[in-house]
Amino acid sequence: MEYLHEFISNNAIIASAIILFIAYIFIAWEKIPKVVIALLGASLTLFLGLLDTEQTKDGLGYFASFIDFNVIFLLVSMMIIVYIASKSGIFTWLANEILKKTKGKPKLVLAALAIFTAVASAFLDNVTTVILVLPITFSACKLLDINPIPFLITEIFCSNIGGTATLIGDPPNIIIGSAAGFSFMDFVKELTGVVLVIMFVVVSLLIFIYRKDLKSSAEKMELVSQIDNTKSITDMNLAIRSGIILLLVILGFMSHDISHIPTFLIAMIGASVLLIFEKPTEVLLEVEWNTIFFFVGLFIIIGGLEHSGGIALMAKWLLDVTQGSQSATSMIILWASGILSGIIDNIPYTATMAPMIASIQEEMVTLHGMTYAHNFVHPLWWSLALGACLGGNMTIIGAAANVIVSENAHKEGYPISFLGFLKYGIIVTMISLAISSVYIYFRFLK
């Protein structure tokens, strides 16, 4: 055993890189639950001594120090808030009200559901958003007697695009926000504008592509405009209570630059207040613990690579390849993130890239000082955020929301094939990355 630990210690970078690489392969393979793969990888990392299982005086290699609890607590808290709020039916009521305003015109219905999905995804998680909008979509399409697939594909794209706009919209942004120290308003300031442009272009393109399918009779359109929305809210007191708390939490996020209260703490306070009126055991059963422990396992695996010096080596390699060019580094990160996130899960990808960008900053501090280093990596973070979130639109397995929509569509008798989605996914992703490239260049690099 001592020989093994000595061997691993002398080859820590290789050992930790192999564990991460094998974990990536199995996560992409999707035959074994990804939470199991992450926990197995984390267990192996600790067993081989790549991280310490007990805290030492310096604490540098202690495994718990590599778990980003800001991310964990923010995710758990938002899951609690969103679940409690959704129980009241408030989101269904809101979506139906928007739907009624369209007067049942198919193109307007598609645009309205797209906007609702994007905005909801910016404040709720993508999976919750599509779960909320799916029954509304199927119901509206049934009333209009039209194929729901154009609506479903549009909603997939918009859930990923909308989630890009804010700190809490997509898990990669939560990782980036914590690693870079960005606030909720930093994301709104830097990403909302370009996300709106991408949304407009993508939805306009999809309406044009599907224009022949977006037709219905006047009688059927009237049915949509007269949807009975009186029973959507099942618990008015809960709707008011959860709506107020959700609004206060979002306002708390927005005022972070003034209050300096950590984002995760604001969410925790909101979740705790709502739990006063609920049965905690029932609510906590609805938290996506698979996702939470997936994050924990990933942080440990990547912590092993970071502690061994592997992340720093990757950062040095990237700077060598780009010869220290900020523009080249930004564009490589943007496009590589976009393409790879369409093939593999964007969460482990972002969890690997975030410490690498932090290492690039450390390298730059050594060479050029703190101010230059900060300015150099600033656009790299936004390139990573845009690429990782928008890349999820490339394939039907590119994001969890995509898979949920696909599975539900199949159950309803409207299967979405991998290749059928891919032909639109590639177009939308390339357009999104092209617009992002222009934005990154003129906003940060010119």
C-alpha positions in Angstrom: 0.0 0.0 0.0 2.8 2.4 0.8 4.4 1.6 -2.6 1.1 2.4 -4.3 0.8 5.8 -2.5 4.4 6.7 -3.3 3.9 5.8 -6.9 0.6 7.8 -7.1 2.3 10.7 -5.3 5.1 10.8 -7.9 2.6 10.6 -10.7 -0.3 12.7 -9.2 -1.0 14.7 -12.3 -1.3 11.7 -14.6 -3.4 9.7 -12.0 -5.9 12.6 -11.4 -6.1 13.4 -15.2 -6.9 9.7 -15.9 -9.7 9.7 -13.3 -11.2 12.9 -14.7 -10.9 11.6 -18.3 -12.5 8.3 -17.5 -15.3 10.1 -15.6 -15.9 12.3 -18.7 -16.2 9.2 -20.9 -18.7 7.5 -18.7 -20.7 10.6 -18.2 -21.0 11.1 -22.0 -21.8 7.4 -22.4 -24.9 7.9 -20.2 -25.3 4.2 -19.4 -24.5 4.7 -15.7 -26.1 7.5 -13.7 -23.6 10.4 -13.7 -23.9 10.9 -9.9 -22.6 7.4 -9.5 -19.7 8.1 -11.8 -18.8 11.3 -9.9 -19.0 9.7 -6.5 -16.9 6.7 -7.7 -14.3 9.1 -9.2 -14.3 11.1 -5.9 -13.9 7.9 -3.9 -10.9 6.8 -6.0 -9.4 10.3 -5.8 -9.5 10.1 -2.0 -8.5 6.4 -1.8 -5.3 7.1 -3.9 -4.4 9.9 -1.6 -4.7 12.6 -4.3 -6.5 14.7 -1.7 -6.3 14.5 2.1 -9.2 13.0 4.0 -8.2 14.7 7.2 -7.4 18.3 7.6 -3.7 19.2 8.1 -2.2 22.4 9.5 -1.9 24.0 6.1 -5.2 22.5 4.9 -4.1 22.9 1.3 -4.9 19.3 0.2 -8.0 18.8 2.3 -10.8 17.5 0.1 -13.6 19.6 1.6 -11.7 22.8 0.7 -12.2 21.9 -3.0 -16.0 21.6 -2.6 -17.6 24.9 -3.5 -20.3 25.2 -0.8 -21.5 28.5 -2.2 -22.6 26.6 -5.3 -24.1 23.7 -3.3 -26.1 25.9 -0.9 -27.3 28.2 -3.7 -28.5 25.2 -5.7 -30.3 23.5 -2.8 -31.9 26.7 -1.7 -33.2 27.7 -5.1 -34.6 24.1 -5.7 -36.5 24.5 -2.4 -37.9 27.9 -3.3 -38.9 26.9 -6.9 -40.5 23.6 -5.8 -42.6 25.3 -3.1 -43.7 28.2 -5.5 -44.6 25.7 -8.3 -46.9 23.8 -5.9 -49.2 26.8 -5.8 -49.7 26.8 -9.6 -48.5 30.4 -9.9 -46.2 29.7 -12.9 -49.0 27.8 -14.8 -51.3 30.7 -14.2 -48.7 33.2 -15.5 -48.0 31.1 -18.7 -51.8 30.7 -19.4 -52.3 34.4 -19.1 -49.5 35.1 -21.6 -51.0 32.5 -23.9 -54.5 34.1 -23.8 -52.9 37.4 -24.9 -51.8 35.9 -28.2 -55.5 35.4 -29.3 -54.5 31.9 -30.3 -52.4 32.9 -33.3 -49.8 30.1 -33.8 -46.8 32.3 -34.5 -47.6 34.5 -31.5 -48.2 31.4 -29.4 -44.8 30.1 -30.3 -43.1 33.5 -29.6 -45.0 33.8 -26.3 -44.1 30.3 -25.1 -40.5 31.0 -26.2 -40.3 34.2 -24.3 -41.9 32.7 -21.2 -39.5 29.8 -21.3 -36.4 32.0 -21.7 -37.5 34.5 -18.9 -38.4 31.6 -16.5 -35.2 29.8 -17.3 -33.3 33.0 -16.3 -34.7 32.8 -12.7 -35.6 29.1 -12.3 -33.5 26.1 -13.4 -34.0 24.9 -17.0 -35.5 21.5 -16.0 -38.2 23.1 -13.8 -39.0 25.5 -16.5 -39.6 23.0 -19.2 -41.5 20.7 -16.8 -43.9 23.7 -16.2 -44.2 24.7 -19.8 -44.6 21.2 -21.4 -48.3 20.5 -20.4 -49.2 24.1 -21.4 -47.6 23.6 -24.8 -49.3 20.2 -25.4 -52.7 21.7 -24.3 -52.4 24.7 -26.6 -51.3 22.7 -29.6 -54.2 20.2 -29.1 -56.6 23.2 -29.0 -55.0 24.6 -32.2 -54.8 21.1 -33.8 -51.2 21.6 -34.8 -47.9 19.6 -34.4 -46.2 20.5 -31.1 -42.7 19.7 -32.3 -41.8 23.2 -33.5 -42.9 24.6 -30.1 -41.0 21.9 -28.2 -37.7 22.4 -30.2 -38.1 26.2 -29.8 -38.6 25.8 -26.0 -35.5 23.7 -25.7 -33.4 26.3 -27.4 -34.9 29.2 -25.4 -34.5 27.4 -22.0 -30.7 27.2 -22.7 -30.5 30.7 -24.1 -32.5 32.3 -21.3 -30.6 30.4 -18.7 -27.4 32.0 -20.0 -28.5 35.5 -18.9 -28.3 35.3 -15.1 -26.2 33.8 -12.3 -28.9 31.3 -11.3 -30.2 30.5 -14.8 -27.8 27.6 -15.5 -25.5 25.6 -13.2 -22.3 26.5 -15.2 -23.0 30.2 -14.4 -23.3 29.4 -10.7 -19.9 27.7 -10.9 -18.4 30.6 -12.8 -20.0 33.2 -10.5 -18.5 31.6 -7.4 -15.1 31.0 -9.0 -14.8 34.5 -10.5 -16.6 36.4 -7.7 -19.2 37.8 -10.0 -22.5 39.0 -8.6 -26.0 38.5 -10.0 -25.9 42.0 -11.5 -22.6 41.3 -13.2 -24.3 38.6 -15.2 -27.3 40.8 -16.0 -25.0 43.6 -17.1 -22.7 41.5 -19.2 -24.9 38.8 -20.7 -28.5 39.9 -20.8 -28.0 42.2 -23.8 -26.3 39.6 -26.0 -28.8 36.9 -24.9 -31.7 39.1 -26.0 -30.1 39.5 -29.4 -29.5 35.8 -29.7 -33.1 35.1 -28.6 -34.6 37.5 -31.2 -32.5 36.0 -34.0 -33.1 32.4 -33.0 -36.9 32.7 -32.5 -37.3 34.8 -35.7 -35.4 32.1 -37.6 -37.5 29.3 -36.1 -40.8 31.0 -36.9 -39.6 31.4 -40.5 -38.4 27.7 -40.7 -41.7 26.4 -39.3 -44.0 29.0 -40.9 -46.0 26.4 -42.9 -46.7 24.4 -39.7 -47.9 27.4 -37.7 -51.4 27.6 -39.1 -54.8 27.0 -37.5 -58.5 27.9 -38.0 -60.2 30.9 -36.5 -62.4 28.7 -34.4 -59.5 26.8 -32.9 -57.6 30.0 -32.2 -60.6 31.3 -30.3 -60.4 28.3 -28.0 -56.9 29.3 -26.9 -57.8 32.9 -26.3 -60.6 31.6 -24.0 -58.5 29.2 -21.9 -60.0 28.9 -18.4 -57.3 30.0 -16.1 -59.4 30.3 -12.9 -58.3 27.0 -11.5 -54.6 27.2 -12.3 -53.7 28.6 -8.9 -54.4 25.8 -6.4 -53.4 27.6 -3.2 -53.7 31.3 -3.3 -52.0 31.9 0.1 -49.0 29.8 -1.0 -48.9 31.6 -4.3 -48.8 35.0 -2.6 -46.3 33.9 0.1 -43.9 32.1 -2.3 -44.2 34.8 -5.0 -43.2 37.5 -2.5 -40.3 35.5 -1.2 -39.1 34.7 -4.7 -39.3 38.4 -5.6 -37.4 39.4 -2.5 -34.7 36.8 -3.1 -34.2 38.1 -6.7 -34.1 41.7 -5.4 -31.6 40.5 -2.8 -29.4 39.1 -5.6 -29.7 42.4 -7.5 -28.7 44.4 -4.5 -25.6 42.3 -3.8 -23.2 45.1 -4.9 -24.8 47.3 -2.1 -25.5 44.8 0.6 -22.5 42.5 0.0 -24.6 39.6 1.3 -23.5 36.4 -0.5 -25.9 35.1 -3.1 -26.2 31.7 -1.5 -27.1 33.2 1.9 -29.9 35.3 0.4 -31.3 32.1 -1.2 -30.9 30.2 2.0 -32.8 32.8 4.0 -35.6 32.7 1.4 -35.8 28.9 1.4 -35.7 28.8 5.2 -38.6 31.3 5.6 -40.8 29.3 3.1 -40.0 26.0 5.0 -41.5 27.5 8.1 -44.9 27.0 6.5 -44.1 23.6 5.0 -43.3 20.0 6.1 -39.5 20.1 5.5 -39.2 16.3 5.1 -41.6 16.4 2.1 -40.0 19.4 0.5 -36.4 18.1 0.9 -37.5 14.8 -0.8 -38.1 17.0 -3.9 -34.6 18.5 -4.0 -32.5 17.0 -6.8 -30.0 15.3 -4.6 -28.6 13.5 -7.6 -27.5 16.8 -9.0 -26.1 18.0 -5.7 -24.0 14.9 -5.1 -22.9 15.0 -8.7 -21.5 18.4 -8.0 -19.8 17.3 -4.8 -18.2 14.3 -6.6 -17.0 16.5 -9.4 -15.5 19.1 -7.1 -13.4 16.4 -5.4 -12.3 14.8 -8.7 -11.3 18.2 -10.2 -9.8 19.2 -6.8 -7.4 16.2 -7.2 -6.3 17.5 -10.6 -6.0 21.0 -9.3 -4.0 20.0 -6.2 -1.6 17.9 -8.2 -0.8 20.9 -10.5 -2.6 19.5 -13.5 -4.9 22.5 -13.9 -2.0 24.9 -13.7 -0.3 22.9 -16.4 -3.4 23.1 -18.6 -3.5 26.9 -18.1 0.2 27.2 -19.0 -0.4 25.1 -22.1 -3.3 27.2 -23.3 -1.2 30.4 -22.8 1.6 28.8 -24.8 -0.7 27.9 -27.6 -2.2 31.3 -27.9 1.2 33.0 -27.1 -0.5 35.0 -24.4 -3.0 36.6 -26.8 -6.2 37.6 -24.9 -8.3 37.5 -28.1 -7.1 34.1 -29.2 -7.6 32.7 -25.7 -11.1 34.1 -25.4 -12.2 32.8 -28.8 -10.7 29.3 -28.2 -12.5 29.1 -24.8 -15.8 30.4 -26.3 -15.9 28.0 -29.3 -14.4 25.0 -27.6 -16.9 25.4 -24.8 -19.8 25.7 -27.2 -18.9 22.6 -29.2 -17.8 20.4 -26.3 -20.9 21.3 -24.2 -23.0 20.0 -27.0 -21.3 16.6 -26.8 -20.5 16.3 -23.1 -22.3 17.6 -19.9 -21.5 21.3 -19.5 -21.4 21.0 -15.7 -18.2 18.9 -15.5 -16.7 20.8 -18.4 -17.3 24.2 -16.6 -16.1 22.8 -13.3 -12.8 21.9 -15.0 -12.4 25.1 -16.9 -13.2 27.5 -14.0 -10.0 26.6 -12.0 -8.0 26.6 -15.2 -9.0 30.2 -15.8 -8.2 31.0 -12.2 -4.7 29.4 -12.8 -4.3 31.6 -15.9 -4.9 34.6 -13.7 -2.3 33.4 -11.2 0.2 32.9 -14.1 -0.5 36.4 -15.3 -0.1 37.9 -11.8 3.4 36.4 -11.7 4.3 37.8 -15.1 2.5 41.2 -15.2 0.8 42.0 -11.9 -2.7 41.8 -10.4 -4.4 44.6 -12.4 -3.2 43.2 -15.8 -4.1 39.6 -14.7 -7.6 40.6 -13.7 -8.2 42.5 -17.0 -6.8 39.6 -19.0 -9.1 36.9 -17.6 -12.2 39.0 -17.4 -13.4 38.2 -20.9 -12.4 34.6 -20.5 -15.0 34.1 -17.8 -17.8 35.5 -20.1 -16.5 33.4 -23.0 -16.8 30.3 -20.8 -20.3 31.3 -19.7 -21.6 31.9 -23.2 -20.0 28.8 -24.7 -20.9 26.4 -21.9 -24.6 27.5 -21.7 -25.3 28.0 -25.4 -23.5 24.9 -26.5 -26.2 22.8 -24.8 -28.4 23.6 -27.8 -26.3 21.6 -30.2 -27.6 18.1 -29.5 -30.7 16.5 -27.9 -28.4 15.3 -25.1 -26.6 18.6 -24.7 -28.5 19.6 -21.6 -30.9 18.0 -19.1 -33.8 20.2 -20.2 -33.3 18.8 -23.8 -33.6 15.2 -22.6 -36.7 16.0 -20.5 -38.5 17.6 -23.4 -37.5 14.7 -25.7 -38.8 12.0 -23.3 -42.1 13.8 -22.8 -42.6 14.4 -26.5 -42.0 10.7 -27.1 -44.6 9.7 -24.5 -47.1 12.0 -26.2 -46.5 10.4 -29.6 -44.2 13.1 -31.0 -40.7 11.7 -31.0 -37.8 14.0 -31.6 -34.9 12.1 -33.3 -31.3 12.8 -32.5 -30.5 13.7 -36.1 -33.8 15.6 -36.5 -32.8 17.9 -33.6 -29.2 18.1 -34.7 -29.9 19.8 -38.0 -31.5 22.7 -36.1 -29.2 22.5 -33.1 -26.0 23.0 -35.1 -27.5 26.0 -36.9 -28.8 27.6 -33.7 -25.5 26.9 -31.8 -23.3 28.3 -34.6 -25.4 31.4 -34.9 -25.4 31.9 -31.1 -21.6 31.4 -30.9 -21.0 33.8 -33.9 -23.1 36.5 -32.2 -21.3 35.9 -28.9 -17.9 36.2 -30.7 -18.8 39.6 -32.1 -20.1 40.6 -28.7 -17.0 39.4 -26.8 -14.7 41.1 -29.3 -16.3 44.5 -29.3 -17.2 44.5 -25.6 -13.9 43.4 -24.2 -11.2 42.9 -26.7 -11.2 45.8 -29.2 
